[in-house]
Amino acid sequence: MTIYFNGQQFKYELEGICKLFFPVVRFEHRFEEPVASEEHDYVLTCRDVQGENTHLSVTVCLDGEKTAREETIAPEISFGSLREYDQECERVLCVMLYRILEERLGVSPRWGILTGVRPVNIIQRERKAGKPDEEIRAGLHDRFLVSDEKLDLAFLTADTQEPMLKELKPDSFSLYIAIPFCVSRCSYCSFVSHAITSRKATDKIDEYVTLLCREIEKTAQVAKDEHLSLDTIYVGGGTPTALSAEQLKRVLDAVAAYFDVPHVREYTVEAGRADTITREKLMVIKEAGATRVSINPQTFEDAVLQKIGRKHTAQDVVDSYELAKECGFTMINMDLIAGLPGDTYEGFCRSLDRAVSLDPANITVHTLSIKRSADLFFETSMRDYVKSDMTGRMTAYAQKTLINAGYFPYYLYRQKNTVGNLENVGYAKKHTESLYNIYIMDEIQTILACGAGGVTKLVGLGTEPISRIFNYKYHFEYIDRFEEILSRKDRIYDICREGREQQSKRQLD
Ligand code: SF4
């Protein structure tokens, strides 16, 4: 699809609207005078200043048939600033484009023209500025075309988060530990994880664990020197339980040796896949002081599990869940994915109902990136899939069923490259919410990350709102260049010092 621009440049925003309806289409942007031909699908957007007013128009050509809309808005001078004027032009063009595509394809993406990743932040920001909820709601609904269903979800999420945001202490941080290994690779996996399939790979893991323990020690020293206090711990991956019980114990023992584990508010280990979970590993996790585990079915449909390359059955997930309860875990999260290849609306509903019947503290519903599933398994045409609104109906079912069952949405972020840019939502029974998930999604707490692929984020400590330090992505680079990883941790001292200097300068001014 080609997008032609005439007199304006809202490249990413207009492309974002097109992607709601055509998630895997490739775009070609043309800024010069358009030579749009009906042989191709295209979008032509124009902004013309005509006398006092601004004339905006959108023409869409699909399958040789053209549809156009136009609107006139007030002149630039009637806006507070050029930025506000541009934003209004952009919004009106996006609304027109959305309306045309909605009419042509017969589907209404539920988040309207809102394409940002964190819609809940808009509500929080506007509440902070003193706007009443009805006004915020009306604005998002009328000006950004957000559906009532998604507005309910976003407002409820903002309400659930509110007390936890207030509890956040300024000098606190979360510790993230990455275990980038899995026993095999799921076909849709987008994480940096390496399948453990050979003796050679197992030896590498031992080396990785040894170095990871050294990075944990170094991180604890830096945190201590900078007077940062540990709030939550999250061990993720990959699948941490892909390690042997002995390797896992070495990592968790290092955390216990260098950090004040008894005083953290939350300690999570992702147990992830049922085919990696044993009583011995669960007891290692429990004895290390972890309070939460995640056991992720993704689906309870055996045929779908097989299709995505999982080497376990739905019953194995139930058995692992019961085992975790027997080992004394009460805070258990289960992840499900809407839109898995081979799944159906009915299959997803059955999976969700089964998860609810097991009564875990948290159920997280993800939507699969359509791009990946399209690359891998697409069996129907993309347009038919978009029209079927299957993933949208799945997430709507999840929202209704989980809220009725006493689960509240507590964190929400939207996924790029999904039909309608659908959302990932963590639902939790009251007082079982994962603080780490809220803080990391909202980027409001410092994260010190250890391990391959880890990204340390210093929030409010440097001269920028967020300063990032990246570890090497892959475990072999991490091993080969480990001394550099350690020296990157020293950057934290520099960033904090620069932040302090800037602050005292501001105070003097
Ligand atoms: S369990 Fe998760 S991290 Fe491991 S391969 Fe599957 S999707 Fe990737």
Residues whose N, C-alpha, C, O or C-beta is under 5 A from the ligand:
A	BS01	SF4	C182 S184 R185 C186 C189 F191 S193 G237 G238 T239 R273
